[in-house]
Amino acid sequence: MKTSLFRVAAALLCALSVAPLAVAHVHLLSSTPANGSVVASAPTTLVLNFSESARVTALSIRKSGEAAVQKLAPLPDRALTQLSIAAPALGAGAYVVSFRALDPGDGHISAGTFRFSIVANAAQPIRKDAMRDSGKRPAPDTIK
């Protein structure tokens, strides 16, 4: 009986000590423009708000339907909870912003995307396929 109680207590202690590590990785909380949004004019700035301090190591934007990816720079050399960077000149269309961020606390790298569309006339309907795969929340992917 004492042995099984000891094993249960040890397993519980292990589970509780590892649990914070599993959920403590950086993720994108919000962005400007917001993920899935349709805006009437091109943004002059892109803003990424993270769950905790992160050092953004890669940031790019791609217009849907085009192969060319434009890297955004300069990136800060320190960890921040909010990154604000000048947006390139953008025309009407759907865009995907991709990022990679390093958690300075544990060295874990997280990556993700957010999407938005620019329409020349906000009253003009946007094609459904232009915002394919866009949800309301940012889509972080974790790289191990």
Secondary structure, DSSP 8 states (H G I E B T S, - for coil): -HHHHHHHHHHHHHHHHHHHHHH-S--EEEEES-TTEEESS--SEEEEEEEEEEEEEEEEEEETT---EEE-----SS-EEEEEEE-----SEEEEEEEEEE-TTT--EEEEEEEEEE-SSTTS---GGGGTT--SS-EEEE--
